[in-house]
């Protein structure tokens, strides 16, 4: 089930967007690195501590032509879980102000 807690990138990470549109995220302290596809990069950018995974999925559905709501929610939830497991994002207990822009 998709979390209602806000997602925030952990401090101290290094990121780089590649010419291919992929985003590389490195946690220099742990050595954990991930390469996100372009849509994963959008999700990453929206993990700003102001949105829950559900709100990120809703943003994608509103702004990406042809996005399917159920699939977007499942994909965002799965990516959020993976990023949390790797120590790259964390959840906060309370939702911050809602925003429809990155």
C-alpha positions as CSV (number, residue, x, y, z in Angstrom):
1,X,0.0,0.0,0.0
2,X,1.2,3.5,-0.9
3,X,2.5,5.5,2.0
4,X,0.9,8.9,3.0
5,X,4.1,10.1,4.6
6,X,6.3,12.6,2.8
7,X,9.5,11.5,1.1
8,X,12.7,13.4,1.5
9,X,16.1,12.9,-0.1
10,X,18.8,12.1,2.5
11,X,21.3,14.9,3.0
12,X,24.8,14.6,1.5
13,X,24.0,12.7,-1.6
14,X,25.6,13.3,-5.0
15,X,23.5,13.3,-8.1
16,X,24.2,13.7,-11.8
17,X,21.8,13.8,-14.7
18,X,23.3,11.9,-17.7
19,X,22.8,13.0,-21.3
20,X,20.5,9.9,-21.7
21,X,18.1,11.4,-19.2
22,X,19.1,9.0,-16.5
23,X,19.9,10.2,-13.0
24,X,22.8,8.8,-11.0
25,X,22.5,9.0,-7.2
26,X,25.5,8.3,-5.0
27,X,25.6,8.1,-1.2
28,X,29.3,8.8,-0.6
29,X,29.3,7.6,3.0
30,X,27.8,4.2,2.2
31,X,28.9,3.7,-1.4
32,X,25.4,3.0,-2.5
33,X,24.7,4.1,-6.0
34,X,21.6,3.8,-8.2
35,X,20.9,4.8,-11.8
36,X,17.3,6.0,-12.3
37,X,15.6,6.0,-15.7
38,X,14.1,9.4,-16.8
39,X,10.8,8.8,-15.0
40,X,12.7,7.6,-11.9
41,X,14.5,10.9,-12.1
42,X,11.2,12.8,-12.0
43,X,10.2,10.8,-8.9
44,X,13.6,11.5,-7.4
45,X,13.2,15.3,-8.0
46,X,9.8,15.2,-6.3
47,X,11.1,13.5,-3.1
48,X,11.6,17.0,-1.6
49,X,9.9,16.4,1.8
50,X,6.7,18.1,0.7
51,X,5.0,15.2,-1.1
52,X,4.0,11.6,-0.3
53,X,4.4,8.8,-2.7
54,X,0.7,9.1,-3.5
55,X,1.0,12.8,-4.3
56,X,4.0,12.1,-6.5
57,X,2.0,9.5,-8.4
58,X,-0.9,12.0,-8.7
59,X,1.6,14.6,-10.1
60,X,2.8,12.2,-12.7
61,X,-0.7,11.2,-13.7
62,X,-1.6,14.9,-14.2
63,X,1.6,15.8,-16.1
64,X,2.7,12.8,-18.1
65,X,0.6,12.0,-21.1
66,X,-0.8,8.5,-21.1
67,X,0.2,7.8,-17.5
68,X,-2.0,5.2,-15.9
69,X,-3.1,6.0,-12.3
70,X,-2.8,2.5,-10.8
71,X,0.5,1.7,-12.5
72,X,1.9,5.1,-11.5
73,X,1.0,4.5,-7.9
74,X,2.5,1.0,-7.9
75,X,5.7,2.1,-9.7
76,X,6.2,5.1,-7.4
77,X,5.5,3.0,-4.3
78,X,8.0,0.4,-5.5
79,X,10.7,2.9,-6.3
80,X,10.2,4.7,-2.9
81,X,10.6,1.4,-1.1
82,X,13.8,0.7,-3.0
83,X,15.2,4.1,-2.3
84,X,14.3,3.9,1.4
85,X,15.9,0.4,1.6
86,X,19.1,1.8,0.1
87,X,19.2,4.8,2.5
88,X,18.6,7.4,-0.1
89,X,15.2,8.8,0.9
90,X,13.4,8.9,4.2
91,X,9.9,9.4,5.3
92,X,8.7,12.1,7.6
93,X,5.8,11.6,10.0
94,X,3.7,14.6,8.8
95,X,2.9,15.8,5.4
96,X,4.2,19.2,4.5
97,X,2.4,21.8,2.3
98,X,0.9,20.3,-0.8
99,X,2.3,21.5,-4.2
100,X,1.5,20.6,-7.8
101,X,4.9,21.8,-9.1
102,X,8.3,20.3,-8.7
